[in-house]
Amino acid sequence: MIDMHNHILRYVVKLPVHPTEPNMETAVRMAQIAQEDGIRTIVSTPHFRPERLGDQAAEMYEILHSAVDTLNAALKERGVDVEVLTGAEVAMSELLPELASQGLLPTLAGGRYVLIELPGASYAAYAEEVLFKLQLQGYKPLIAHFERLADAPVKHISPRILQERGIRLQVNCESLMGRRGRSVQDLAQRLLHDDLVWALGSDAHDPEKSPPRLTPCRGAVERAGGAGTFERITDKRPATIIGRKSG
Ligand SMILES: [Fe+2]
């Protein structure tokens, strides 16, 4: 399985703007939990918020790549059979096209897909325009935990229209487990039912409260999307996003 959304990197290095005290043992523990769950690939997606990063964007871009090398070396040394790939959870911003043209937009596994978090608190009229501009620049947006917009004013961006424009959607396991409330869970189920989901994520932030596991929501995924859906969104489709063979 491929975990498309994971904050393990905060324990490897002190990240600008969102510092957590690094602790490699915690990062290794998270990777072990993922391995026990059947996850072989973790896409590392620390928050990348251009408005807050300001002139630290280039530094953050560099760190989120180098820290993945550090983490993979530590996992190899300890015999943990999980590969971590580079990426970021990029906050929607009018600055994204400019960062992209500077080569500072972190993509998933170094490919063309970018995990983008849409603003939940207020409707951003510019969001659709920015997504379109990025597509013109050759990038492929993957919207992070789209179901969490269930109660947001931005929800009138129709998931089906996004799909028709080639924009993909990622859903969080915890949403399907009901941990973000009923309306978020309902939207996640509807997206699965309508076959609009391209990747599943643990959105893991730590080993205890939000661990990197995907199998706990296997039943919920299959109930909403039918047999074969879980494999499709934890293996086949995410493999195409990160440019790997599935299985
Ligand atoms: Fe996240």
Residues whose N, C-alpha, C, O or C-beta is under 5 A from the ligand:
A	BS01	LIG	T45 E89 D203
